[in-house]
């Protein structure tokens, strides 16, 4: 997905920077000085690594033109934190009032995005359901209030197939169909990719 965005942007400074954080820092501030709107998207551990390597006192320019979007997950490289803890650390490190999030997985064609308060919104063809973590067939309704449990996803984006995913993610579903991801179920497998891009 990100590779496709990089190709579409055709910007010479777009790229993958997981193994070259110094270059990432240089490009971010070069783009900032040019007043270029920028999206820094990365898995959680990589954004935290970058923030620790270059704390706010190591540079003078705030990232006012940069949106920071985490795609979730420590991928076994750091201690697991709640999304709220991660966002608090990233806000402090980058001097931002909001951190955006993307929620998706290889098995799906669609993603959900959170701009504010960590609540994800799905496209119309993607539906999130909450199930009991002990009973995969017990789906809870959010019509009368917030429900919490393990996350199931239905994705109708593909013409010739339909993805039904029972994740090991734990979350809350709200009556307006927005949802939060609180973390992973205890003992669940590590999943996901490990890229940091601009």
KACOR-V303098 format. One record per run of one state. SS is the DSSP state (~ for helix, > for strand, _ for the rest). FROM is the first residue (numbers start at 1). TO is the last residue. Records with the same first field share a line. If there is no record, write none. Layout:
SS->FROM-TO ; FROM-TO
This chain:
_->1-1 ; 10-15 ; 17-20 ; 34-37 ; 43-43 ; 54-55 ; 59-65 ; 71-82 ; 95-99 ; 104-111 ; 115-119 ; 122-125 ; 133-134 ; 141-146 ; 156-162 ; 174-178 ; 185-195 ; 198-198
~->2-9 ; 21-33 ; 44-53 ; 56-58 ; 83-94
>->16-16 ; 38-42 ; 66-70 ; 100-103 ; 112-114 ; 120-121 ; 126-132 ; 135-140 ; 147-155 ; 163-173 ; 179-184 ; 196-197
